[in-house]
Amino acid sequence: MRNSADEIRRRYADKIAREEQEPFKTSLYTGPSTPVQEKKKGPRFNGSFFLFQLMAGVCLFLGAGILFKNDGQQAVKGQEIVKKMYHNEFQFAAAQKWYENQFGKPLALLPDKQAAPQKELAGTEKTDNYAVPASGKVYQSFEANGKGIMVETGKSINVDTVKEGYVTFIGKKDKLGKTVIIQHSNGEESWYGHLDSIDANVKLYSYMEREKPLGKVSPSEDGKTGKFYFAIKKGNTFVDPGKVGIHFE
């Protein structure tokens, strides 16, 4: 009789143990919040979407090439939009500087620094100081203009680059006449306006070294002196050239 009671107690204890283990088995293998089901899957590579992006990029590239081969009125408008995007959105000089700091080699997609030996470039990149574009005296201040200054110089002298960078604009601007804009690696731009002529070596998107001639100053009304416009732009704001260290007489 005692053996039967012990057997009953043993079976009852085994049943209780099985019932206690059953919820764990359910949550481990079949429950809605099991460890297996909660395991997060990494992002899957979408080959079709990547191919679509690649083909879209190729089409845009070819479309831009065709656009610049056309001389029609609508094509000219499209060309101006593309040029504006390159000028305002893509920072050539900043991208070049970042790439060289990271990898130590020129970025092939950007305009090449054909005229600048690497040793000389390394020396010029060490400083953010600006050179004076041309000797002269300011006769219209930044306060009077709000965007730049007018400088009186000698007759027919050169206007030089104040710092190395990429040419992002060559042409005529309203109230400034013949103008060249250079984009620098720190994101700033230097503007050179009221030029009588632009040097033949200055090409759009070409790389210009520091203190290289851009063009000639315009003659004054009496023909005895010269003049030109100069400005520094940071982002969307023009700043006083004197505040970045460019001082005239």
C-alpha angles and dihedrals in degrees: 000000000000090000091053092052091049090050091051092050091048093051091047091051091050090051092051091048091051092049091051091052095047097077090052091053091049094051092044099051113012110018122109093242100042120150090248093052093045092056107115119228120221122241114285121230110249105210095182093054092047090051090050091052091048093050091046090053091050091049092051091049093049091044092054090049092052091045093058091048091059123082097192122126094251091046091053090054090050091049091054090052092051092047091050091052091052092046099045105027107034117062104206097179095043092048092049093051093047092049094050092047090052102038107012095229133097116265106245094209092061125074110282123248092231097159097044122081113218094240092054092047091051090056095049094049092061094075136049092201117128125223122224109260094215138347113260147098130275113247097169114042130213090249090058095044102034093207109045145338137263116228128199114214142164120292118284097350126152126262109217134200113266093210139000118275148113126296107239100169137032119169145060125321128191111273091357102072116198107016139179123196122196124195117214131207093252090061095257126124131215118210124204115189141168090044118166091209138358121230115254091232092062107097131172111271091004120138116250125197124222117281096012120142117261100175148306127294119250117255118252121241094267092045093231098103140024135234141194141175122243132184142165119214126196112191105312095338131085116220134198108270089220090064091061093048102266108133129177129190 
